[in-house]
Amino acid sequence: MAADRRIINPWAWQDAYGFVQANEVSDTQRVLYCAGQVSVDAEGNPLHPGDMSAQIAQSLDKPRAWITWKRFWIMPGSRCRMWSV
């Protein structure tokens, strides 16, 4: 059985760069894969230059937008992994 893939782009600025914010993959369950998030506003402009803690906080707010936009629910037993480099 082939999985279905849907692109999730709550904003439009990334279209000019040829990448997507997240991918929803569904087969027997729905999974949301997100990668490479940075601290930018809705138009793609950098936010909080020189303030790493503010940049991380901004980046961690983005998954909330995808979850709301595609009506995902975080269920008990859900897993979320985030790294900052």
ZAFI-209619 format. One record per residue: residue number from 0; residue in one letter; chain; x, y, z of N, C-alpha, C, O in turn. Coordinates in steps of 0.1 Angstrom, whole numbers, plus 5000, padded with zeros to 4 digits. Example, Ala and Ser with C-alpha at 12.3 -4.5 7.8 and 13.67 -1.06 7.14 Angstrom:
@n = 0	res = a	chain = A	n.east = 5132	n.north = 4943	n.up = 5078	ca.east = 5123	ca.north = 4955	ca.up = 5078	c.east = 5132	c.north = 4967	c.up = 5078	o.east = 5142	o.north = 4967	o.up = 5085
@n = 1	res = s	chain = A	n.east = 5128	n.north = 4978	n.up = 5071	ca.east = 5137	ca.north = 4989	ca.up = 5071	c.east = 5129	c.north = 5000	c.up = 5079	o.east = 5134	o.north = 5011	o.up = 5080
END
This chain:
@n = 0	res = m	chain = A	n.east = 5008	n.north = 4988	n.up = 5000	ca.east = 5000	ca.north = 5000	ca.up = 5000	c.east = 5009	c.north = 5012	c.up = 5000	o.east = 5018	o.north = 5014	o.up = 5008
@n = 1	res = a	chain = A	n.east = 5006	n.north = 5021	n.up = 4991	ca.east = 5014	ca.north = 5034	ca.up = 4990	c.east = 5009	c.north = 5044	c.up = 4999	o.east = 4996	o.north = 5045	o.up = 5001
@n = 2	res = a	chain = A	n.east = 5018	n.north = 5052	n.up = 5005	ca.east = 5014	ca.north = 5062	ca.up = 5014	c.east = 5010	c.north = 5075	c.up = 5006	o.east = 5015	o.north = 5077	o.up = 4996
@n = 3	res = d	chain = A	n.east = 5001	n.north = 5082	n.up = 5012	ca.east = 4997	ca.north = 5095	ca.up = 5006	c.east = 5005	c.north = 5106	c.up = 5012	o.east = 5008	o.north = 5106	o.up = 5024
@n = 4	res = r	chain = A	n.east = 5009	n.north = 5116	n.up = 5004	ca.east = 5017	ca.north = 5127	ca.up = 5009	c.east = 5010	c.north = 5140	c.up = 5006	o.east = 5006	o.north = 5142	o.up = 4994
@n = 5	res = r	chain = A	n.east = 5009	n.north = 5149	n.up = 5016	ca.east = 5003	ca.north = 5162	ca.up = 5014	c.east = 5013	c.north = 5172	c.up = 5019	o.east = 5019	o.north = 5171	o.up = 5030
@n = 6	res = i	chain = A	n.east = 5015	n.north = 5183	n.up = 5011	ca.east = 5025	ca.north = 5194	ca.up = 5015	c.east = 5017	c.north = 5203	c.up = 5024	o.east = 5005	o.north = 5207	o.up = 5021
@n = 7	res = i	chain = A	n.east = 5023	n.north = 5208	n.up = 5034	ca.east = 5017	ca.north = 5217	ca.up = 5044	c.east = 5026	c.north = 5230	c.up = 5043	o.east = 5037	o.north = 5230	o.up = 5048
@n = 8	res = n	chain = A	n.east = 5020	n.north = 5241	n.up = 5038	ca.east = 5026	ca.north = 5254	ca.up = 5038	c.east = 5016	c.north = 5264	c.up = 5042	o.east = 5009	o.north = 5270	o.up = 5034
@n = 9	res = p	chain = A	n.east = 5016	n.north = 5267	n.up = 5056	ca.east = 5006	ca.north = 5277	ca.up = 5060	c.east = 5009	c.north = 5291	c.up = 5055	o.east = 5001	o.north = 5300	o.up = 5055
@n = 10	res = w	chain = A	n.east = 5022	n.north = 5293	n.up = 5051	ca.east = 5026	ca.north = 5306	ca.up = 5045	c.east = 5030	c.north = 5305	c.up = 5031	o.east = 5030	o.north = 5293	o.up = 5026
@n = 11	res = a	chain = A	n.east = 5032	n.north = 5315	n.up = 5024	ca.east = 5036	ca.north = 5315	ca.up = 5010	c.east = 5050	c.north = 5318	c.up = 5007	o.east = 5055	o.north = 5315	o.up = 4996
@n = 12	res = w	chain = A	n.east = 5057	n.north = 5324	n.up = 5016	ca.east = 5071	ca.north = 5329	ca.up = 5013	c.east = 5080	c.north = 5318	c.up = 5008	o.east = 5089	o.north = 5321	o.up = 5000
@n = 13	res = q	chain = A	n.east = 5079	n.north = 5306	n.up = 5013	ca.east = 5088	ca.north = 5296	ca.up = 5010	c.east = 5087	c.north = 5291	c.up = 4996	o.east = 5096	o.north = 5284	o.up = 4990
@n = 14	res = d	chain = A	n.east = 5076	n.north = 5293	n.up = 4989	ca.east = 5074	ca.north = 5289	ca.up = 4975	c.east = 5085	c.north = 5294	c.up = 4966	o.east = 5089	o.north = 5287	o.up = 4956
@n = 15	res = a	chain = A	n.east = 5090	n.north = 5306	n.up = 4968	ca.east = 5100	ca.north = 5312	ca.up = 4960	c.east = 5113	c.north = 5305	c.up = 4961	o.east = 5122	o.north = 5306	o.up = 4953
@n = 16	res = y	chain = A	n.east = 5115	n.north = 5297	n.up = 4972	ca.east = 5128	ca.north = 5290	ca.up = 4975	c.east = 5127	c.north = 5275	c.up = 4972	o.east = 5137	o.north = 5268	o.up = 4972
@n = 17	res = g	chain = A	n.east = 5115	n.north = 5270	n.up = 4968	ca.east = 5113	ca.north = 5257	ca.up = 4964	c.east = 5114	c.north = 5246	c.up = 4975	o.east = 5117	o.north = 5235	o.up = 4973
@n = 18	res = f	chain = A	n.east = 5109	n.north = 5250	n.up = 4987	ca.east = 5108	ca.north = 5240	ca.up = 4998	c.east = 5095	c.north = 5241	c.up = 5005	o.east = 5087	o.north = 5250	o.up = 5002
@n = 19	res = v	chain = A	n.east = 5092	n.north = 5231	n.up = 5013	ca.east = 5080	ca.north = 5231	ca.up = 5020	c.east = 5082	c.north = 5231	c.up = 5035	o.east = 5093	o.north = 5228	o.up = 5040
@n = 20	res = q	chain = A	n.east = 5072	n.north = 5236	n.up = 5043	ca.east = 5074	ca.north = 5237	ca.up = 5057	c.east = 5072	c.north = 5223	c.up = 5064	o.east = 5079	o.north = 5220	o.up = 5073
@n = 21	res = a	chain = A	n.east = 5063	n.north = 5215	n.up = 5059	ca.east = 5061	ca.north = 5202	ca.up = 5065	c.east = 5054	c.north = 5193	c.up = 5055	o.east = 5048	o.north = 5197	o.up = 5045
@n = 22	res = n	chain = A	n.east = 5055	n.north = 5180	n.up = 5057	ca.east = 5048	ca.north = 5170	ca.up = 5049	c.east = 5039	c.north = 5161	c.up = 5058	o.east = 5044	o.north = 5156	o.up = 5068
@n = 23	res = e	chain = A	n.east = 5027	n.north = 5159	n.up = 5054	ca.east = 5018	ca.north = 5150	ca.up = 5061	c.east = 5018	c.north = 5137	c.up = 5053	o.east = 5016	o.north = 5137	o.up = 5041
@n = 24	res = v	chain = A	n.east = 5022	n.north = 5126	n.up = 5059	ca.east = 5022	ca.north = 5113	ca.up = 5053	c.east = 5012	c.north = 5104	c.up = 5060	o.east = 5012	o.north = 5103	o.up = 5072
@n = 25	res = s	chain = A	n.east = 5003	n.north = 5098	n.up = 5052	ca.east = 4993	ca.north = 5090	ca.up = 5058	c.east = 4992	c.north = 5076	c.up = 5051	o.east = 4994	o.north = 5076	o.up = 5039
@n = 26	res = d	chain = A	n.east = 4990	n.north = 5066	n.up = 5058	ca.east = 4989	ca.north = 5052	ca.up = 5054	c.east = 4978	c.north = 5046	c.up = 5063	o.east = 4966	o.north = 5047	o.up = 5060
@n = 27	res = t	chain = A	n.east = 4983	n.north = 5040	n.up = 5074	ca.east = 4973	ca.north = 5036	ca.up = 5084	c.east = 4972	c.north = 5046	c.up = 5095	o.east = 4963	o.north = 5045	o.up = 5103
@n = 28	res = q	chain = A	n.east = 4981	n.north = 5056	n.up = 5095	ca.east = 4981	ca.north = 5066	ca.up = 5105	c.east = 4986	c.north = 5079	c.up = 5098	o.east = 4992	o.north = 5079	o.up = 5088
@n = 29	res = r	chain = A	n.east = 4983	n.north = 5091	n.up = 5105	ca.east = 4988	ca.north = 5103	ca.up = 5099	c.east = 5001	c.north = 5107	c.up = 5107	o.east = 5001	o.north = 5106	o.up = 5119
@n = 30	res = v	chain = A	n.east = 5011	n.north = 5111	n.up = 5100	ca.east = 5024	ca.north = 5115	ca.up = 5105	c.east = 5028	c.north = 5128	c.up = 5099	o.east = 5026	o.north = 5130	o.up = 5087
@n = 31	res = l	chain = A	n.east = 5033	n.north = 5137	n.up = 5107	ca.east = 5037	ca.north = 5151	ca.up = 5102	c.east = 5052	c.north = 5152	c.up = 5104	o.east = 5057	o.north = 5151	o.up = 5115
@n = 32	res = y	chain = A	n.east = 5059	n.north = 5154	n.up = 5093	ca.east = 5074	ca.north = 5155	ca.up = 5093	c.east = 5077	c.north = 5170	c.up = 5090	o.east = 5072	o.north = 5175	o.up = 5080
@n = 33	res = c	chain = A	n.east = 5085	n.north = 5176	n.up = 5099	ca.east = 5089	ca.north = 5190	ca.up = 5097	c.east = 5104	c.north = 5190	c.up = 5099	o.east = 5109	o.north = 5183	o.up = 5107
@n = 34	res = a	chain = A	n.east = 5111	n.north = 5199	n.up = 5091	ca.east = 5125	ca.north = 5200	ca.up = 5093	c.east = 5130	c.north = 5214	c.up = 5089	o.east = 5123	o.north = 5221	o.up = 5081
@n = 35	res = g	chain = A	n.east = 5141	n.north = 5218	n.up = 5095	ca.east = 5148	ca.north = 5230	ca.up = 5091	c.east = 5141	c.north = 5242	c.up = 5094	o.east = 5140	o.north = 5252	o.up = 5085
@n = 36	res = q	chain = A	n.east = 5134	n.north = 5243	n.up = 5105	ca.east = 5127	ca.north = 5255	ca.up = 5108	c.east = 5136	c.north = 5266	c.up = 5114	o.east = 5145	o.north = 5263	o.up = 5122
@n = 37	res = v	chain = A	n.east = 5133	n.north = 5278	n.up = 5110	ca.east = 5141	ca.north = 5290	ca.up = 5115	c.east = 5132	c.north = 5301	c.up = 5120	o.east = 5119	o.north = 5300	o.up = 5117
@n = 38	res = s	chain = A	n.east = 5137	n.north = 5310	n.up = 5126	ca.east = 5130	ca.north = 5321	ca.up = 5132	c.east = 5127	c.north = 5332	c.up = 5121	o.east = 5135	o.north = 5341	o.up = 5119
@n = 39	res = v	chain = A	n.east = 5115	n.north = 5331	n.up = 5115	ca.east = 5111	ca.north = 5341	ca.up = 5105	c.east = 5096	c.north = 5344	c.up = 5107	o.east = 5089	o.north = 5337	o.up = 5113
@n = 40	res = d	chain = A	n.east = 5093	n.north = 5356	n.up = 5102	ca.east = 5078	ca.north = 5360	ca.up = 5102	c.east = 5071	c.north = 5354	c.up = 5091	o.east = 5076	o.north = 5346	o.up = 5083
@n = 41	res = a	chain = A	n.east = 5058	n.north = 5357	n.up = 5090	ca.east = 5049	ca.north = 5351	ca.up = 5080	c.east = 5053	c.north = 5354	c.up = 5065	o.east = 5049	o.north = 5347	o.up = 5056
@n = 42	res = e	chain = A	n.east = 5062	n.north = 5364	n.up = 5063	ca.east = 5067	ca.north = 5368	ca.up = 5050	c.east = 5081	c.north = 5362	c.up = 5047	o.east = 5087	o.north = 5365	o.up = 5037
@n = 43	res = g	chain = A	n.east = 5087	n.north = 5355	n.up = 5057	ca.east = 5100	ca.north = 5349	ca.up = 5056	c.east = 5111	c.north = 5358	c.up = 5060	o.east = 5123	o.north = 5355	o.up = 5057
@n = 44	res = n	chain = A	n.east = 5108	n.north = 5369	n.up = 5067	ca.east = 5119	ca.north = 5379	ca.up = 5071	c.east = 5125	c.north = 5374	c.up = 5084	o.east = 5117	o.north = 5370	o.up = 5093
@n = 45	res = p	chain = A	n.east = 5138	n.north = 5374	n.up = 5086	ca.east = 5144	ca.north = 5369	ca.up = 5098	c.east = 5140	c.north = 5377	c.up = 5110	o.east = 5138	o.north = 5389	o.up = 5109
@n = 46	res = l	chain = A	n.east = 5138	n.north = 5370	n.up = 5121	ca.east = 5134	ca.north = 5377	ca.up = 5134	c.east = 5145	c.north = 5375	c.up = 5145	o.east = 5152	o.north = 5365	o.up = 5144
@n = 47	res = h	chain = A	n.east = 5146	n.north = 5384	n.up = 5154	ca.east = 5155	ca.north = 5383	ca.up = 5165	c.east = 5170	c.north = 5381	c.up = 5162	o.east = 5176	o.north = 5372	o.up = 5168
@n = 48	res = p	chain = A	n.east = 5176	n.north = 5389	n.up = 5153	ca.east = 5190	ca.north = 5386	ca.up = 5150	c.east = 5199	c.north = 5388	c.up = 5163	o.east = 5197	o.north = 5398	o.up = 5171
@n = 49	res = g	chain = A	n.east = 5208	n.north = 5379	n.up = 5165	ca.east = 5216	ca.north = 5379	ca.up = 5177	c.east = 5210	c.north = 5374	c.up = 5190	o.east = 5217	o.north = 5373	o.up = 5200
@n = 50	res = d	chain = A	n.east = 5198	n.north = 5370	n.up = 5190	ca.east = 5191	ca.north = 5366	ca.up = 5202	c.east = 5187	c.north = 5351	c.up = 5200	o.east = 5175	o.north = 5349	o.up = 5196
@n = 51	res = m	chain = A	n.east = 5196	n.north = 5342	n.up = 5204	ca.east = 5193	ca.north = 5328	ca.up = 5201	c.east = 5181	c.north = 5322	c.up = 5209	o.east = 5173	o.north = 5315	o.up = 5203
@n = 52	res = s	chain = A	n.east = 5179	n.north = 5326	n.up = 5221	ca.east = 5168	ca.north = 5321	ca.up = 5228	c.east = 5154	c.north = 5326	c.up = 5222	o.east = 5145	o.north = 5318	o.up = 5222
@n = 53	res = a	chain = A	n.east = 5154	n.north = 5338	n.up = 5217	ca.east = 5142	ca.north = 5343	ca.up = 5211	c.east = 5140	c.north = 5336	c.up = 5197	o.east = 5128	o.north = 5333	o.up = 5194
@n = 54	res = q	chain = A	n.east = 5150	n.north = 5333	n.up = 5190	ca.east = 5149	ca.north = 5326	ca.up = 5178	c.east = 5144	c.north = 5312	c.up = 5180	o.east = 5135	o.north = 5307	o.up = 5172
@n = 55	res = i	chain = A	n.east = 5149	n.north = 5305	n.up = 5190	ca.east = 5144	ca.north = 5292	ca.up = 5193	c.east = 5129	c.north = 5292	c.up = 5197	o.east = 5122	o.north = 5284	o.up = 5193
@n = 56	res = a	chain = A	n.east = 5126	n.north = 5301	n.up = 5205	ca.east = 5112	ca.north = 5303	ca.up = 5210	c.east = 5103	c.north = 5305	c.up = 5197	o.east = 5092	o.north = 5299	o.up = 5196
@n = 57	res = q	chain = A	n.east = 5107	n.north = 5313	n.up = 5188	ca.east = 5099	ca.north = 5316	ca.up = 5176	c.east = 5098	c.north = 5303	c.up = 5168	o.east = 5087	o.north = 5300	o.up = 5163
@n = 58	res = s	chain = A	n.east = 5109	n.north = 5296	n.up = 5166	ca.east = 5109	ca.north = 5284	ca.up = 5158	c.east = 5100	c.north = 5273	c.up = 5164	o.east = 5093	o.north = 5266	o.up = 5157
@n = 59	res = l	chain = A	n.east = 5099	n.north = 5273	n.up = 5177	ca.east = 5091	ca.north = 5263	ca.up = 5184	c.east = 5076	c.north = 5266	c.up = 5183	o.east = 5067	o.north = 5257	o.up = 5185
@n = 60	res = d	chain = A	n.east = 5073	n.north = 5279	n.up = 5180	ca.east = 5059	ca.north = 5282	ca.up = 5178	c.east = 5053	c.north = 5278	c.up = 5165	o.east = 5041	o.north = 5276	o.up = 5163
@n = 61	res = k	chain = A	n.east = 5062	n.north = 5275	n.up = 5155	ca.east = 5057	ca.north = 5272	ca.up = 5142	c.east = 5049	c.north = 5259	c.up = 5141	o.east = 5039	o.north = 5258	o.up = 5134
@n = 62	res = p	chain = A	n.east = 5053	n.north = 5248	n.up = 5148	ca.east = 5045	ca.north = 5236	ca.up = 5147	c.east = 5031	c.north = 5238	c.up = 5151	o.east = 5022	o.north = 5231	o.up = 5146
@n = 63	res = r	chain = A	n.east = 5028	n.north = 5247	n.up = 5160	ca.east = 5015	ca.north = 5250	ca.up = 5164	c.east = 5006	c.north = 5255	c.up = 5152	o.east = 4995	o.north = 5252	o.up = 5151
@n = 64	res = a	chain = A	n.east = 5013	n.north = 5263	n.up = 5143	ca.east = 5006	ca.north = 5267	ca.up = 5131	c.east = 5002	c.north = 5256	c.up = 5122	o.east = 4991	o.north = 5256	o.up = 5116
@n = 65	res = w	chain = A	n.east = 5011	n.north = 5246	n.up = 5120	ca.east = 5008	ca.north = 5235	ca.up = 5111	c.east = 4997	c.north = 5226	c.up = 5117	o.east = 4988	o.north = 5222	o.up = 5110
@n = 66	res = i	chain = A	n.east = 4998	n.north = 5224	n.up = 5130	ca.east = 4989	ca.north = 5215	ca.up = 5137	c.east = 4975	c.north = 5222	c.up = 5136	o.east = 4965	o.north = 5215	o.up = 5133
@n = 67	res = t	chain = A	n.east = 4974	n.north = 5235	n.up = 5138	ca.east = 4961	ca.north = 5242	ca.up = 5137	c.east = 4956	c.north = 5242	c.up = 5122	o.east = 4944	o.north = 5240	o.up = 5120
@n = 68	res = w	chain = A	n.east = 4965	n.north = 5245	n.up = 5113	ca.east = 4961	ca.north = 5247	ca.up = 5099	c.east = 4956	c.north = 5234	c.up = 5093	o.east = 4946	o.north = 5234	o.up = 5085
@n = 69	res = k	chain = A	n.east = 4962	n.north = 5222	n.up = 5096	ca.east = 4957	ca.north = 5210	ca.up = 5091	c.east = 4949	c.north = 5201	c.up = 5100	o.east = 4946	o.north = 5190	o.up = 5098
@n = 70	res = r	chain = A	n.east = 4945	n.north = 5207	n.up = 5111	ca.east = 4936	ca.north = 5201	ca.up = 5121	c.east = 4942	c.north = 5188	c.up = 5126	o.east = 4935	o.north = 5178	o.up = 5127
@n = 71	res = f	chain = A	n.east = 4955	n.north = 5189	n.up = 5130	ca.east = 4961	ca.north = 5178	ca.up = 5137	c.east = 4958	c.north = 5179	c.up = 5152	o.east = 4955	o.north = 5190	o.up = 5157
@n = 72	res = w	chain = A	n.east = 4957	n.north = 5168	n.up = 5159	ca.east = 4956	ca.north = 5168	ca.up = 5173	c.east = 4967	c.north = 5160	c.up = 5179	o.east = 4971	o.north = 5149	o.up = 5174
@n = 73	res = i	chain = A	n.east = 4973	n.north = 5165	n.up = 5190	ca.east = 4984	ca.north = 5158	ca.up = 5197	c.east = 4977	c.north = 5148	c.up = 5207	o.east = 4971	o.north = 5153	o.up = 5216
@n = 74	res = m	chain = A	n.east = 4978	n.north = 5136	n.up = 5204	ca.east = 4972	ca.north = 5126	ca.up = 5213	c.east = 4981	c.north = 5121	c.up = 5223	o.east = 4993	o.north = 5122	o.up = 5222
@n = 75	res = p	chain = A	n.east = 4976	n.north = 5115	n.up = 5234	ca.east = 4985	ca.north = 5109	ca.up = 5244	c.east = 4993	c.north = 5098	c.up = 5237	o.east = 4988	o.north = 5090	o.up = 5229
@n = 76	res = g	chain = A	n.east = 5006	n.north = 5098	n.up = 5240	ca.east = 5015	ca.north = 5089	ca.up = 5234	c.east = 5021	c.north = 5094	c.up = 5221	o.east = 5030	o.north = 5087	o.up = 5215
@n = 77	res = s	chain = A	n.east = 5018	n.north = 5107	n.up = 5217	ca.east = 5024	ca.north = 5113	ca.up = 5206	c.east = 5039	c.north = 5116	c.up = 5209	o.east = 5042	o.north = 5118	o.up = 5220
@n = 78	res = r	chain = A	n.east = 5046	n.north = 5117	n.up = 5198	ca.east = 5061	ca.north = 5120	ca.up = 5200	c.east = 5064	c.north = 5132	c.up = 5192	o.east = 5060	o.north = 5134	o.up = 5181
@n = 79	res = c	chain = A	n.east = 5072	n.north = 5141	n.up = 5199	ca.east = 5077	ca.north = 5153	ca.up = 5192	c.east = 5092	c.north = 5154	c.up = 5196	o.east = 5095	o.north = 5155	o.up = 5208
@n = 80	res = r	chain = A	n.east = 5100	n.north = 5155	n.up = 5186	ca.east = 5115	ca.north = 5156	ca.up = 5188	c.east = 5119	c.north = 5169	c.up = 5182	o.east = 5116	o.north = 5172	o.up = 5170
@n = 81	res = m	chain = A	n.east = 5126	n.north = 5177	n.up = 5189	ca.east = 5132	ca.north = 5190	ca.up = 5184	c.east = 5146	c.north = 5192	c.up = 5188	o.east = 5150	o.north = 5188	o.up = 5200
@n = 82	res = w	chain = A	n.east = 5154	n.north = 5196	n.up = 5179	ca.east = 5168	ca.north = 5199	ca.up = 5182	c.east = 5171	c.north = 5213	c.up = 5178	o.east = 5165	o.north = 5219	o.up = 5169
@n = 83	res = s	chain = A	n.east = 5181	n.north = 5219	n.up = 5185	ca.east = 5186	ca.north = 5233	ca.up = 5182	c.east = 5201	c.north = 5232	c.up = 5180	o.east = 5208	o.north = 5227	o.up = 5188
@n = 84	res = v	chain = A	n.east = 5205	n.north = 5237	n.up = 5169	ca.east = 5220	ca.north = 5238	ca.up = 5166	c.east = 5224	c.north = 5252	c.up = 5162	o.east = 5236	o.north = 5254	o.up = 5160
END
